[in-house]
Amino acid sequence: MIRVGISGWRYAGWRGVFYPTGLPQRRELEHAAGRLTTIEVNGSFYSLQRPSSWRAWAAEVPEDFLFAVKGPRYITHMKKLVDVEAPLGTFLASGVLSLGARLGPLLWQLPPNLGFHPDRLAAFFDLLPRRTSEASAFAAAHHDASKLKEPADTASPEDRPLRHVLEVRHQSFWTPEFCELLRAHDIGMVVADSAGTWPMFDEVTSDLAYVRLHGDQELYTSGYSEKALDHWAEKVRQWDAQGLDVLVYFDNDAKVHAPFDAIALQERLGIAPSGREHQAGSSGVEHRR
């Protein structure tokens, strides 16, 4: 499996550029899903989403579309992974499991000021459910209904594997012990390009290569050059040749580069959204270069 997409989709600055002028906001997800193969939900990082929102998003994309979901910053940045049973249960009860087959990995991003604490990480990894049925049971047992904006939705339409990936931003993670810990718990290491702002960790620790591209030369702002896109396309091919699943998300959203860079990388890899024939050069990417 190789999929390329964007981190988030609801950006005012994209309207009239990536989104056609006059397109209703409620159809922006449908538009993006028609051109890409996956999207990373990042609104869930900032606040709990409504169960009705998760169900609506699932209905607006093709059956084979995939959502990666970013875990709440309350767990990673505020609680720093300590005493998080209730917040984790509440997040899982917020309706995310209703995505069903469209639910991809859960992304956990640690803050730059949190260093490597192996015991803390191991305890958190042990909490994480590895199947949607386990997540449903955990949510039912541990959620705090008072934190939800609508009644809890802990149901999962079917029992499926549930993957987790971790993005870190502190130099202290440069140790073989970190990689060994991830492998022992089957947690994927996120390969994050941040234009040199934070260290890039690129060792594969599970059967999933998960890439976040935050900017080629300037964080969140710069687009990826033709040379840079060629580089990432080759990396994806190498991972694919190793039998890994690969997910790539562009997060350089500030100047509307993300969706066009994602389409350009898709074209290099010869993949296209469901039901759309691949036509190199048809996306208008060169106009954005």
Secondary structure, 3 states (H helix, E strand, C coil): CEEEEEECCCCHHHECCCECCCCCHHHHHHHHHCCCCEEEECHHHHCCCCHHHHHHHHHCCCCCCEEEEECCHHHHHHCCCCCCHHHHHHHHCECHHHHHHHEEEEEEECCCCCCCCHHHHHHHHHHCCCEHHHHHHHHHHHCCHHHCCCCCECCCCCCCECCEEEECCCHHHCCHHHHHHHHHCCCEEEEEECCCCCCCCCCCCCCEEEEEECCCCCCCCCCCCHHHHHHHHHHHHHHHHCCCEEEEEECCCCCCHHHHHHHHHHHHHCCCCCCCCCCCCCCCHHHHC
